[in-house]
Amino acid sequence: MSRSPRRPARPTVLPHRYVRQDGVPADPWSGLAPCRECNKLGRAGDVQHPEPTMPPTPPEAQELEARILGEREW
């Protein structure tokens, strides 16, 4: 058994809204800028920084979903 000291776990950062840091230029290769909350490179809409609201579902998709779920007849 190892007697080495245990390292503390990395803090968990829950998904949050992307807020770009003021005055920090974006990376020239990827175009990503660091987030003010977690300091990770990102953009609005990625996994770590999901959009706060989803775009509205088109009526065609709502109709198809209702038919698949059996709420409407084909």
Buried (B, 14 or more C-beta within 10 A) or exposed (E): EEEEEEEEEEEEEEEBEBEBEEEEEEEEEEEBBBBBBBEEBBBEEBEBBBEEEEEEEEEEEEEEEEEEEEEEEE
